[in-house]
């Protein structure tokens, strides 16, 4: 994280540093949460190619003023979103994080945000000013084992998280933990299968979920890595799965 954010000399990273310094480092505490930190933890900086999510330990009023100054728009989960210099950034005041706002987690400092994510793999932050990673002691053990589970079950979009679970398990060759597998068993019925296929068709150029045919077959492949490795080479290549040699 230090190398990517502060030492990388590419034009894109230089622009990112300038954005972080200009808009966010005046706050006492601000951290990147989830995506970027998770992807670098699981596969290095080459695995990160997405937006940046930030959570700010500051009053909601101050964060709203930052949003207004930059013409940021409201995002769907109570934060703000804006794009600049080739980067898209989503940011929240700590107190407006969904789990805190809904009363599922008592949030008083950045460290509490690790209890607010649906997936345990997203429960990781990088404190921009202290330049340190914040996560549970067991976080990297789960990443090394390739086991992903649920951290906080209440969430604003069960079907959205079902879709994310399915894509991550298949694309990253993961083993779902017991809570995540129970969640999949509950929501990946015939209707759930149609939802994840439809969601994939809207979001992705590489589409492969329809190839599983039905919810039961997809559930079986999600539950068992060995079954996954027996699917046809064509499907595996479509998924860009890590055990396939191109």
N, C-alpha and C positions, 0 to 999 in steps of 0.2 A: 504493500500500500504506500509506504513512504517513497519507494522508487517511482511508482507510477504517478503519484500526485505531485511530488516536489522535485524530482530529479530528471524525469523523462524530458528530453529536449525536442520532441516532435512539436510541430506547429499546433496541433490539436491540444496537446497537453499544456503548452504554454498558455493558450487561450483559456483552458480550464482553470489553471492556477489564477489567472487574472480575474476570472469571474468569481471564484471562491473568495479571493481577497477583497474584491470590490463590494460584494453583496452580503457576505456571511461572516467574515472573520471579525467584524466589530462586535458581534454577540459574544458573551462570556463563554458559552459552551454551545457547540454545534457539531453534529456528527452525520456522516454518511451511514445509512442504515440499509441492511439487506443486500439487494442485487449486486452492486459492484464488489463489496467486501466478500460476500458469499462466493461469487464466481472466481475471484482471485484466490480464495481459500481452497476451492475445489480443483482448480485447474490452471492457476497462474493468470497473469494479466492478459494473455491471448484469449482467454475465455470470456472476457468482458467486452460486450458490444451493445450496450443498452443505455437507458436513461439513468440519471443519478437522483436518488432519493435522499433528502436531508431532513433531520429533525432538530429543532432549535429549542434549547432550554431558555425560554424567554416568554414574557406575557403574550397572549394571543394578539393583543392590540399592537404590539411592536412588530410582530410578524405580518399582520395585516397591513401595516404602514409600508413595510418593505415590499409587499406584493403590489400595493397601489403605486409606489414609485416606479415600479418596473413594468406596469401594465400586465401583471400576471393574472391569469384567469383562475377561477375556482376549479379544483378537480373534484372527482366524485366522492372522495373520502374525507372531505373537510379541510384539505390543504390547498395549495396553490401550485400552478404550473406555468413556467415560461421558458422560452427558447432564446438562446443568444450564442453567436459565434460557433455554430455547429453543434451545440450541446443543448439537451433538454433536461431541465431540472424541476423536480417536484419537491416541495418543502412544506413542513408543518410546524406549528407551535406544539411543543411537547404535550400540552394540556388538551389539544384538539385531536390527538391521535384517537382513532376510532375506539379502541379497547378502553382507553381512559374516559373518553366522552360518554361511553355507554355503561361505565361503572364496573367493567370486568377486571380492571387492574388499577391499583392505586399508583399513580405516577407522580413522583416528586423530583426525580433527577434522571439524567440520560440513561443511567444503568437500568432503570425500570423498563425501558423500552424493549429490552430483550425478553420480557414476559408478555409482550403485546402482539407477537406475530403468530399467524396460524401455523406455518411450517417451522420446525426447529432449525432448519438450515438457514432461515431468514433472520434468526435471532442473534445477529451480530452487527456491531457498529464500529465505526472508525472515528474517534474523536479528532477533529481537524486541528485543534489548537494544541492538545497534548500529544498528538501524533501517536496514538495508541489504540489498539483493538480492544473492544469490550465484548465479552461473550462468556458463556458458562465454561467452567474448567473442562467439561466433557465435550465441548463443541467439536474440536478437531478429531476426536476419536470417532464420532459419528460420521464425519466426512471421510476419514480414512477407511472406515468399514463400508461406506456406501449405503448407510441406513438412514432413511429420512422418516421422521414421524411428525405428529401434531404437537405443537407447543400449547396453543390456546385454541380450544375447540370453537367457542362462539366466534362468528365472523360475519361480515356483511354480505357475503356471496358464496353460498355453499356450492352452487354449480360452477361458479368461476374458479373456486379452489379445487373442485373436482377436475376441471380441465387442466389446471396447472399441475396437479398431482400426476395425472396420466402422462402428460408430455414430459415432465421431469423424470419420472421413473423410467420411461422408455428411452428417452434421449440420453440420459446420464447413466443408464444401467444401474438403477438403485434398487434396494430392497426396502419395501414399505415396512415401517414399524407397526406394532399391533394396533395402535390407535388410528393410524392412517389407513391400514387395511380394513378396519371396521367401518371407517368413514366411506371408503370406496365401496364396500359391500352394501352399505345402506343406500348410497346415492347413485351408484352405477347400475341402474336398472335399464329397461328398454328406453324409457324417456330420457334418462341420463346419458345413455349412449348417443341418442340423437342430438342431444345438446352439445356434447363434446365434439362430435363430428362437425356439426354446424359451426361451432365456435372456431374450430381449426380451419374450416374453409374460409372464414372471414379474416383470420389473423395470419395465416401461414401460406407461403408459396409451396413448401414441401408438405404434402398432405398424405398421411398414411393410416389414420385411425379407421377410416371406412373399410380398409382391407381386412380388419379383424372380423368383420361380418356382424357380430352381435355382442351384447353386453357380457354374456357369460364367457365367451372366448376371450374378450379383452380382460376381464377380471382374472382369468386363469393366468394369462401372460404377465399381468401386473404382479401377481402374487409369487410367481416362480421364475427366477432367473434362468434355470435350466430349460424350462419350456420356451422361454424367449429365444434362447440360442438355437432352438430347433425350427424356428420359423424360416420361411424361404429367404434366400439371399436377396431376392428382389426387394422384399419388404425391409430387410435390414439396411440395404443401401439407401432406400428412400428415407429411412429414419436417421441416417448417418450415425449409427450406433457405434460405440467405442470399440467393440470387439471385431468390427468389420475392417478388413484391409482393402483399401481402394487402389 
